[in-house]
Amino acid sequence: MDELIKGLDGPRTAQQELFYDLEDAAAVIGWSVVELTTLAASGRTPDEAIALMKICALLTAQQERIEAYAGEVKDQRVVRSDVL
C-alpha cells in the first residue's frame, strides 16, 4: 500500500481541486441531512418536523447533483482551467 501512496504530495491540478471541493460539499450536505432528520424526529411540533423534512429533501437533491458533477469532473467531462 505504501508504494501506491508515494508521489502524491505534489500540488493538485485545477481539476483535482474541483473534484475534491465538490466531494467535500456533498459530504457536508449529507451530514446536514442526517442532523436535520434527527432534529425533525426529536419531538418537534408537526409543522417544524415537516419543514425540516422538506429542507432535508431539498438538500438531498442538491447532494445528488453535486455528486454527479464530481463524477463528471473525475471522468474529465468538466474541465477547470485554473485553481482559484
N, C-alpha and C positions, 0 to 999 in steps of 0.2 A: 504494500500500500504506500509506503514512503516514496518509492520510485515514481508513483503516479502524481504525487504532490509536488515534487521538485520542479522548479522553474515557473511557478505560478505567482511569484511575488512581484512581477513587473507591473507597470501601470496598466490600468484597464482601458480598453478601447471605448469609444463613444457607444458602440453597440452593446458592449458588456454593461456599461453603466446604466443604459436604458433598461436592459433586461432586469438587472438587479433592483433598480428603482421600482419597476412595475411589480416585480415579485414581492418586494417589501410592502408596497402599498396594498397588494392583495392580502397579504398576511395580516396587516393591521386591520383591514376591513373585516376579515374573518374573525379576528379576536373580538372586535367591537360587536359583531353579531352575537357571538356567544355571551358576552357580558350583558348586552341588552335583552337577550332572551331570558337570561337568569333574572334580570330585574322585572321583566314582564310577568314572570311566573311567581314572584315573591310577594303575593298578597296586595298588589296594586289594585286600584279601582278598575273596573272593567274598561272604562274609557282610556285610562292610562295604558293598560295592557294592550288594547287594540292599537293605540298609537305607536307603542314600542314595537309591536309585531309588524306594523306597516313599515316602520323605519328599517327593521331587520330585512324585510323582503326587498326593499329598495337597495340596501347595502349589499345584499347577496347578489342581486342582478349586476351591480357595479363590480363586485369582486369577480364574477364570472367574465365580464367584459375585459377587465384588466388582465386576468389570467390568459384570455385569448390573445390580447395584444402582446403579452410577454412571450407566448408561443410563436407568434408571428416574428417577433424580434429574434428569438432564438433560431428560427428557421431562416433568418435573414431575408424575410419578405418585407420588413420595415427596416430602413437604414437611417441611422442618425450620423450626421457628418461631424459634429464636434461635441465634446464634453462640456457641459455648462459649468 
